[in-house]
Amino acid sequence: MEKRKKEPRLETKTGCEARMDVKFVPETGRWHIFCFSDEHNHDLLDTQFSAMLHAHRKMSEADIMQMMNMLKFGISTSQIFGLLASQAGGYEFVGYGSRDMYNEIARQRRQIHGDAARVLKKLEDMRLKDPQLYFKACHDSRGLLRNLFWSDGISQLDYRLFRDVIAFDTMYKKNKYSCPLVIFSGVNHHNQTIVFATAFIVDETTNTYIWLLRQLMFAMKDYALGHLIRNATSNVGNPSFTSKFRKIMLEDYEIPVFKRKWVQLIKEFGLEDKPWVNNMYEEKHMYVGSQYDLTSFVEHFQRCVAHLRFKEFNADYESTREVPVMQTCIELLERFAAELYTHEIFLLFRPFLSRAGSMRVLNKIENNEDCIKYIVCKHGRPDFLWIVEFHQEEMIFMCTCLRMESFGIPCEHIVKVLVDKDICEILRSLVLDRWNKNVKSALNDPSGFTRNAVVISRQSTLMEFSKQLAAVAAKVPERYEETRDKIMGLYSYYKAADEGTNQP
């Protein structure tokens, strides 16, 4: 096959001497033409093609901003060009070509040299909008980036409320360099995954993890940090262990059955000499394409985190607005729980209320004036017993099943004693704050370090109005350009005002 050769670029120069020279005359304050020649050596370009001339092709700041935002969301350049053409009323009204867009993208990326420099600049820009954002980079002796840790303000707020359960997991090949990504995560009051901090690391040595934990400590200002829960799969080395471990730990087995199943699990995986995991929950991983560089990865990952937070916002709304239908015979206690807990936690607690109906108090032992022991058994199964201790002075309940200590939700045995004592509400000692609907009211402290619900509401309202405006304005090119310019003008004005306010 004949070797293919790239065609040279088409020639556009003809040596035409037509020209017009102008200069500014200070004395008159005007521009004067001092040389003019209209002798062309070629046919003049048809006016319909004038917009394609290089001197006429220019992207506006608004189009550049819109293009870069769409690129962040993974939209291809060709698709962006089509969308901009649709907004303008046709390709002929865009005012530039796709090649100009590619050149502008390259120019934007050249402004900051190197991926490491870009991602640090990205985090610096994020900190301008979120002063509480903490990030730290670690470089080697050659000045190359080794590790990168970051945690934004909302993550730090969440940590203050939900730090009783922390997990960290390492994922691989989720970025262009295949370097490990470490996610520090937890669960919120809706039992949803939340992210406390994120980091890129080059290796998994002891020193690297010490550095990571120190950064987490500094970011959260938690100098007693040291209670991390590790992933069961990484400890055991067998991924199928996790699901079986979780089933045994969370299922409502009687004690002898639990012991038998636990021994079977240990033997099946050969874990007789391994320390077993103290606590475990299923973490939902957020996947981002492996083709992204560090900067793009941070942007996409933060968008995933924003999506998780939006789900939490929806869950807050549903828990505040919607009331579950009462389904048990212990209605007063059930209604109290529905008003206290978030919807998801209430659904976890209600089965305990139902099962309490099949329990009975077999005996009551008063050892002293303060402590009363209740012997609870399942109806028709007096051989399986649980002991519920009630300390009257402190109004504290404790059960030998330890479900309250494990999950922060009263077990059916404690519920049975509450019913037996004719108590119609969940006592303060049985309420774990992290599961309450109003847990985030604790953030409204004098420091002002809080999530502003009013701002969120305003944003939602403005976005709805903007959608309605865009639907009407986009129909006519003149309306589109006028609306775009006004919005960009307001944006520039407000941004400049904010930057002026933030100046020291």
N, C-alpha and C positions, 0 to 999 in steps of 0.2 A: 504494500500500500504506500502510495506516495506520501512522504513526510509533509504534514500540514504546517503551514506558515501563517502566523498572524498577519492579517491585512493591516497595512499602515493606516493611521487615522486620516480621515477625509480632509482635504485641503479647503480652507475657507478664506484664506487671504488671496487677494487679487492685485495688491499693490495700488489700490485706489488712492488718489491724491485729494479727494474731496475732504474738506476740513472746515472747522470754525474754531477760532481761538478767541477767548475772552479774558479780560483782566479787570481787576477791581481798581477803581480810581478813588483814592481817599478824599481828594478835594471835593468831588461831587457826591461821594457816597454811593456810587452806582457801578454796575458792571458794564464794561464797554467791549463791543466786538471790534477787534483790530485786524482780523484776517478772516476772509471767507472765500471759499471756492466750492462750487456745486457741480464741478465736472467729474462725473463718475465714469469708470471704465466697465461698468456692469449694469444689468437691469436692477432697478430698485426693488426691494423686497415688498411683497404684497402686505398691505396693512394687517391682514388677518394673522400674519406670522410675526408681527413686531414684538409680541409678548415673549417670543422664544429667543430673542436676541440676548446675549450674555449680560449686557448692561441693564436689561429690563428684568432679568430673572433674580428675584430676591425673596427669601422667606421672611415673613414678619416675625416679631418676637412672640406673638400669640401662637402662630403656627408652629414655631420651634418648640415652645413649651408644651403644646398639645401633642406634638410628635414624640417628644422625649417621654412624656407621661404614658403614652400608648406603648412605647417600646418597653417601659418598665413592666407592663402587664403582659409582655410576651407577644404583642401583635407585630407581625412582620412589616418591613418597610413598604413593600408593595401594597399590602392591605391598608396601611395608613394613608398612602397616596390616594387610593381609591376612596377612602372615607373623607379625606379633605376635598377631593374633587366633588364628591356628592354634596358636601356642605356649601361649596362655592357655586353649585349649579351646573357643573360640567368640568371636564378636564381643561377645556380651553380657557376657563376663568380662574384657574388656580394661580397662574402667574409664575410658575417654575415647573421643573421636571423632576422625575424620580432621581436622576443623577445628582441634582442639586441637594436633594434630601440626604443621599448617601454622603455627599461631601460635607454637609452640615453635621451629620452624626460623627464623622471622622474628626471634624474640627472640635466638636464638643469634647470628644474623648482625648484629644491631644492636649487639651488645656491642663490636664493633670497627668504627669508621666508616671506610669507604673501602676499595676493593680493594687499593690500594698498602699501606695500613696493615695490612690483613689478611695479605697475603703476607709482609710483613716479620715480623709476629707469628708466622706459621706457621714461618718459618725460625728465629726465636728459639726456638720450642718444639722444633723439630728439634734445635737445638744443645744443649738440655738433655739429650736422650737420646744425642746424639753430640757430645761436646765438641770433636772434631777438625773438625767442619763449619766451613767458611769461606764467608762470603757478604759481598758488598759491594754497596751501592746507590749510584747516582749521581743527584743531583737537579739540576734546572735552577734558574735565578734565582728562579722563582716557587715553588720548593719541590716541584715535581711530579717524580715518578719518571721518569727517562730510561732508565737501564740498570740491570740487576740480574744479578749473577753469583753462582753458588753451586757448591760442590764438597764432598761429604761425606767422612767419614774413609776409607771403603773405596775411594773413587775416588782418594784421595791415596796409599793403599797400593798400588793398582794402578799408579799413575803411577811410583812408585819402581822397579817391576819392568819395566814395559813402555813406558817413555817413548821407546824408540828409534824407534817409529813413532807419530806423532801426526797426525791429520787434523782439520780443522774444516770443518763444513758449515753453511750457513745455509738454514733452511726458513721458509716464509711461510704466513700464514693458518692457523696451527695453534692460535690462541687468539682470544678474542673481539675483541681490538683489532687483529688482523692485523699485529702487530709481529714483526719477524724473530726467530727462535729460533736461537741458535748452539749447536752441540754439538761439544765437543772429545772425540774418541773415539780408540780404538786397538784392538789385538787382543791377546788373552791367550794363554796357553800352549796353549790348545785351538783357536787360530785363530778364536775367537769375538769378536764386537764387545763392547767395554767402553766405558764412559763415564767420562771424566776430569773434565769440568766442563760446566756449562750456563749459558746467559745469555739474557736478553731485552735487545734493543737497539731504539732508536727509529729509527736510521739506520745506514748503512754507510759513514760517512766515515772518513778516515784516523785522525782523533783517537779515534773510537769504537773502532776495532780496536786502536789503541795502548793504550787503557784496558783492553780485554779481555785483551790479552797480558800486561799488567802484573799484572792480577788473577790470571791463571793462574800467573805467576811467583811472586807472593806466596803463593798457596794451596799451591803445590807446593814452595816454598822452593828453586826451581831458577833461580838468577840467571844461568845461562848459556843460558837458553831462547832458541832462535832457529832451530830446525830443523823448523819446521812443514811438513807436506806438504799442498799445496793440492789441491782437487778438480779432476779433469781437465775435467769438463764446464764449470765456471765459468771455467777458463782458456781453453778452446778456443771456448766459446760454442755448441757443437753436442752435444746429449745423446747422439746415436748414436756419437760419437767414442769414448766411454768403453769400450763393449763391444769395439769393434775394437782399440782401444789395448791393452786387457787381454789379448785373445787373442794378439796379436803378442808382447807382452812375456812371457807365460807359456808359450806353446807351445814345444815342443822342436824348433825349426827349426835346420837347418844354417846356418852363417854366411852363405853366398851367398843362400840362400832368405830368411833374415831381412832382409838388406839390400834385396832386391827388394820384399818385402812392405812394408817400412817406407817406401820411396820411394813406393809406390802409395798408402799411407795418407796421407802428407803431401800428395801431389798431389790426392787425392780431397777433402780438407777444406781445401785452400788454406792450408796451415800452413807454407809454406816460410820465412816470416819470423817465425814465432812460436816462443818457447822452449817445448820440450815438457816434460811433467811428469816429475819424477825418479822418482817411485814412485806406485803406485796399487793400491788394492784396493777391492773392492765393499763398500760400507757398507750395513748393513741399517737402514733408517729405522724409527723408532718413531712411529706416528701416534696422535695424541690429538685428539679431536673439537674443532672450531673454536668450539663454543658455550661453552667453559669460560672463566671469568675467570682471573686470574693465580693466585689461591690454588688453585682447583680444578685448574688445569693443572699446578702444581708437584706436587700430590698424585698426580695420575694419571701424570705423567711419572716420579716416583720409584717408583711401582708398576711401571712398565715396566722401569726399571733393576733393581728387585728381581727381576723375572722373569728378566732376563738373568743375574743373579747366581745364581739358582736353577739355571739351565741349566748354569752353570759348576760349581756344586756337584755336580750329577749327573754331569757329565763327569769331575770329579775322582774321584768314587766308581767310575765305570766303568774309568777308567785304573788305579786302584789294585787293583781286584778282578778284572778280566777280562784274560786273556792272549790275544793274537791267535794264530791257527794259522800256523805257519811254512809259507811257500809257495815260497821261492826255494832255489836250490842252494847259496847262500852262507849256510847256516843259522846258523853261529856269529855272524857279523856281524849277521844279521837278528835273532837272539835278543837280542844286546846292545842293538840299537836299540829293540826292543820293551820292554826293561826300562828304557831311558833316557828315551825320548820319551813324551809323552802319546799317547793312542790316535790322535787326529786327525793329529798330526804324523807319527807312525809310518806311517800310511796314505799320507801325502804322500811319505815317504822310500822306501817299499818299491819303487815303480816304478823308482827309480834303481838299486836293487839288482838288479832284474830286467834292466834295460838294460845293466848292467855286464857281463852275460854275453855280450852281443854286441859288446863292445869288446875290443881287443887292444893290447898295448904293442908299438909298431912299433920303437922304438929307445930307448936310454938314453944320456944324455950327462952326463958328470961334468966340469963346468967347473972346479970346485975341490973341496977336501976337504969343504966344508960343503953345497953345493947340487948336487942331482942333478936333471936335467931328463928327464922321461919323455914321449916322443912317443906319443900315444894316438890311435887311429883306430877307426872303426866297421868291423866285420868285412865284408870285401868292398868297402869304400869307402876305400882308402888315400889318396884325394885330399882327404878332409876330415879335418883334423888338429886336435888340441888339445894344448897343452903343459901338463903338470903339473909344477910345481917342488916339490921336497922339500928343506927345510932341516933337515939331520939334527940339528944342535945344539939347535935350538929345537923340533924335531918339528912343523914347520909345513908344511902343504900349500897350494898356490895353483894354480888352474887358469885358463886363458885364457877359459873360458866365463863366469867370474865368478858362477856360480850360488850358490856358498857365500857370497859377499859380498852377494848380492841377497836371499837367502831364509834364510841361516843353516843350510842343509842341504847336506851333501856331495853333489856331482854324481856321475854314473855314471863319469866319467873318474877322479876321485879314488878312488872305490870300487874301480875296476879296479886302480889302483896299490896300494891297501891289500891286495887279494887277491894281487897279484903279489909283494908283500913278505911275504906270509903273516901279516899283522896281523889279528887276530880281534876287535878292538874299535875303536870310533870314538875316535880320539885326542882329548885334551882341547882341542887347538887347533881341532878341527872341531866342537866342541860349543858351540852358542849357548845360554846358560843359560835364556833366555826360553822355550825349547821343552821344558825338562825337566819331569818329573813333580814333582820336589821343589823347583821354583823358589821356592815360597812359604815354604819352610823358612827362607829368608833373612830373613823378617819376624819370626822369633822372636828378637828382639834384646833386650838388657837394658832398653831404654826402655819395654817393655811395650806398644808401639804395634803391636798384632797382632790378627789375627782369631782369635777363640777357638773352636776346633772343638768343645771340650767344651760350651760354651754352646749352639752350634747343635744338638748332639746332645740336650741337655736339652730345648731348645725342641721338637724333633720328638717326643720322648717324651711331654712334657706335652700337646702338641696331640693326639696319638693317644688318650691317656687321656681328654682333654676331649671328644673326639668320642664315645667310648663312653659317658661319663657323660651327655652331652646326649641321646643316643638313648634312654636309659632314663628320665631325669628328665622329658623333654618329654611323656611319655605321660599324666602325671597333673598337673593344675594345681597341686595342693599341693606335689608334688615339684619342679615347675618353679620355683615361687616360692621354696621353701626353698633350692634349689641356686643360683638366681640371687642371692639375698641373701648367701649364704655366699661365693660367688665375688667379688661386689662388695665385701664386707667385707675379704676377703684382699687384693684389688686396692688398695683405699684404704689399708690398713695398710702394704703394701709400698711403695706410691708415696710415702706420707708419710715412711717410713723412708729411701727413696732421696733425697728432697728434703732431708731433714735432714742426710744425709751430704754432699750437694753444697754445703751452706751454707759460706761462707768462715769 
